[in-house]
């Protein structure tokens, strides 16, 4: 059962609605007006919000707008209660990001059906971690297909195979697709004026990429290249926009991915700028272990990677990287055979001083 916040200024309606939800097993907290409701949302982080539209001080539209501005609350499912059958009010609420609405007067069956449907859909989408999906793209598509507005989208997207070193998209091109990796690894790179390459992103099976530029509606400022043979599903940008505009659970998920990616890039740039060579190389090796290693937390991790790619991740010259890897090998941190690197002592890498 869920923790629900009910925002309703009418005392009788508030008590009756709260009783229906409580008898169904939900834990219900109430607020007498919109301002109080916003404060309680921020304090208690409910799993669902049910909110009247017509209220003094701050109406339901204002409540939803305020919550949508806060990344800590904009993901919470939101159901409007309205005494009006005016379709313009309903349309305005949905355009602001409401997930559903219930028209007064309503019976317990109607209210609980709306609540249970919204909780179920939210739970499905939140359980699916798009950065590390457990059931893959098809499961994600099955989930969003249950949303009425998205059911007519053609989800039979084509999969394209890219050979190692093939370019998936180039800097300066307009984005046409959201990309999903069914198999393989992909890197994104930027080149400076001296044509020095820096790897800005690493992606693996189960990852989406290319969504940053779609959100910005701009041209690509980097280049995506297959690090090994890769099979990539291509979702047309029109369908991506339908996914994010029609359902805010999907929108919030991609915003979280976007925020995480921006934060990771900022942290990497700071480390490249201020860390020592040994620290930069150790951090890069640990990042590869975290990104491509198994979820068994084992210390040993083996992976093939070109010295040029590793140097471009660490932000250092290839010759400097090779010398540092040799030092790490002599210190018993790594084993090296051809292009294959095995981390045998991850703890020493973590404790590497700057």
Secondary structure, 3 states (H helix, E strand, C coil): CCEEEEECCCHHHHHHHHHHHHHCCCEEEEECCHHHHHHHHHHHCCCEEEEECCCCCCCHHHHHHHHHHCCCCCCCEEEEEECCCCHHHHHHHHHHCCCEEEECCCCHHHHHHHHHHHHHHHHHHHHCCCCCCCCHHHHHHHHHHCCHHHCCCCCCCCEEEECCCCEEECCCCECCEEEEEEECCEEEEEECCCCCEEEEEEECCCCEECHHHHHHCCECCCEEEECCCEEEEEEEHHHHHHHHHHCHHHHHHHHHHHHHHHHHHHHHHHHHHHCCHHHHHHHHHHHHHHHHCCCCCCCCEEEECCHHHHHHHHCCCHHHHHHHHHHHHHCCCEEEECCEEEECCHHHHHCCCC
